Amino acid sequence: MQAQDQYIPGACNIGRSEIKRREQTGWFGLILTVLLSGMFVFLNAPRLWRLIIFIPATMAAIGFLQAHMHFCAYFGMRGVFNFSPEVGKTDTVEQAEFRAMDRRKAWRIIIYSVIIGVIVAVAAYYLPGGH
């Protein structure tokens, strides 16, 4: 899927450089999730400790979902967008209707990410070993 090069309310609020940053966040969260899961199994960690996996799993989910959807949840909540090559440089969404559409999209991404984090944490809880 090719990155959009313009702001589309409720659909696309980041360009290539921001998308790449979200992908990096997703990979970092995924690697951390796998490493922690392996460590918990190897160390025979108590099952409740395994629920910590929720944090990096949610981080991975939010990174990958934002990259895939070309939409930053944080930017959507703040009413800004960025299509410049400079990461973090933003322009303001002027129309209230567009900001509302962006907030709805941001909440969907956040909710999906939390659900994925919970599913991964519950799966980690039931991995072999632990007490």
Phi, psi and omega in degrees: 000131181272141179292141174290156178245018178209155179291131174232113184308130177069006183227318186210117179231008177224149178261193188304314183294320178290323178298316179300319179297320179293322176298318179298319177298317178300313180296318179300313179297320180294314179298317178297320178299313181295315180297315179296319178300313179298318179296316180297320179292312181301318182274001181054046184294149175304144184303321181298325178298330182295340180292345175300336179305336179309318186295303180292330178293320177293321177299315179298314182298314183293323178296310182292320179296317179296317179297315181295320184272355182056042185213124177267121181296319179297314177298319180298322178288328182274347181077039179228170176211164178211119174239010179278159176293343181275117180294135176091346178281126185234157171243153183272140171276117187279321187277129181301321180298319179292320178297321178296318178298318180295319179297319178299316179296317179300314179298322177299314180298316180297313181296314178301319181294318179295318178299315178298316178301318178296315180300315180295318180297318178295319177298318179297324179302323184266006175299155181302152178088187180082170180212000000 
